[in-house]
């Protein structure tokens, strides 16, 4: 048997994965957050986060919730249902969204 090749999905879900990755990457860039730091906070390897940010692998629902919390945004924003990454928070302040610790519990 020969080597296995990795096939990329060519479906509407891949477009959504790419949009999530684009939006998450933009928020990381704006906040000057390092990929390794964010990956650790959401409980995945940095290489896995890289593939997700590029849209080549999909996002689990738990990963969406985790990265939204880490980046101070909503899942609705990440999936493209909302245009404002920080609605009602005046200039990107986190407002009432809790920060999450490494166990995905409210910090503080």
C-alpha positions as CSV (number, residue, x, y, z in Angstrom):
1,X,0.0,0.0,0.0
2,X,1.3,3.5,-0.9
3,X,1.5,6.6,1.1
4,X,-1.8,8.3,2.0
5,X,-2.5,11.7,0.7
6,X,-4.4,14.3,2.6
7,X,-7.4,15.6,0.7
8,X,-8.7,19.0,1.3
9,X,-12.5,19.5,1.5
10,X,-14.1,21.5,-1.3
11,X,-17.4,22.2,0.3
12,X,-19.3,25.1,1.6
13,X,-18.1,24.1,5.1
14,X,-14.6,24.7,3.9
15,X,-15.5,28.3,3.0
16,X,-16.9,28.8,6.5
17,X,-13.8,27.3,8.0
18,X,-11.7,29.7,5.9
19,X,-13.9,32.7,7.0
20,X,-13.6,31.7,10.7
21,X,-9.8,31.4,10.3
22,X,-9.6,34.8,8.5
23,X,-11.6,36.6,11.2
24,X,-9.8,34.8,14.1
25,X,-6.4,35.7,12.6
26,X,-7.4,39.3,12.1
27,X,-8.4,39.5,15.8
28,X,-5.2,37.9,16.9
29,X,-3.2,40.3,14.7
30,X,-5.0,43.3,16.1
31,X,-4.5,42.2,19.7
32,X,-0.8,41.2,19.0
33,X,-1.6,37.7,20.2
34,X,0.9,34.9,19.3
35,X,-0.4,31.8,17.6
36,X,1.2,29.5,20.2
37,X,-0.3,31.4,23.1
38,X,-3.8,31.3,21.6
39,X,-3.4,27.6,20.7
40,X,-2.4,26.7,24.2
41,X,-5.3,28.7,25.6
42,X,-7.9,26.8,23.5
43,X,-6.2,23.5,24.1
44,X,-4.8,22.6,20.7
45,X,-1.3,22.4,19.1
46,X,0.0,25.4,17.3
47,X,0.3,23.5,14.1
48,X,-3.4,22.5,14.3
49,X,-4.4,26.2,14.9
50,X,-2.3,27.2,11.9
51,X,-4.2,24.8,9.7
52,X,-7.5,26.0,11.1
53,X,-6.6,29.7,10.5
54,X,-5.7,28.8,6.9
55,X,-9.1,27.1,6.5
56,X,-7.6,23.7,5.6
57,X,-9.0,21.9,8.6
58,X,-12.4,22.4,10.3
59,X,-13.2,23.8,13.6
60,X,-15.0,21.9,16.4
61,X,-17.8,23.7,18.1
62,X,-15.9,23.6,21.4
63,X,-12.9,25.2,19.6
64,X,-15.1,28.0,18.2
65,X,-16.5,28.8,21.7
66,X,-13.0,28.7,23.2
67,X,-11.3,30.9,20.6
68,X,-14.2,33.4,20.7
69,X,-13.7,33.6,24.5
70,X,-9.9,34.0,24.2
71,X,-10.3,36.7,21.5
72,X,-13.1,38.5,23.2
73,X,-15.6,38.1,20.4
74,X,-18.7,36.0,19.6
75,X,-19.1,32.8,17.7
76,X,-21.6,34.7,15.5
77,X,-18.8,37.1,14.5
78,X,-16.4,34.3,13.7
79,X,-18.9,32.4,11.5
80,X,-19.8,35.6,9.6
81,X,-23.3,36.1,11.1
82,X,-22.2,39.4,12.7
83,X,-20.0,42.2,11.4
84,X,-18.9,43.8,14.7
85,X,-16.4,41.7,16.5
86,X,-17.2,43.5,19.8
87,X,-20.9,44.6,19.7
88,X,-21.9,47.0,22.4
89,X,-18.4,47.0,23.8
90,X,-17.2,50.4,22.6
91,X,-14.0,50.3,20.7
92,X,-13.1,46.7,21.3
93,X,-13.4,46.5,25.1
94,X,-14.4,43.1,26.4
95,X,-17.3,44.4,28.4
96,X,-19.1,41.7,30.3
97,X,-17.6,38.7,28.5
98,X,-15.5,36.8,31.0
99,X,-11.9,35.8,30.4
100,X,-11.4,32.1,30.4
101,X,-8.6,30.2,32.2
102,X,-6.8,27.1,30.8
103,X,-9.8,25.0,31.9
104,X,-12.2,27.2,29.9
105,X,-13.7,28.5,33.2
106,X,-14.2,32.2,33.9
107,X,-10.9,33.7,35.1
108,X,-10.7,35.8,38.2
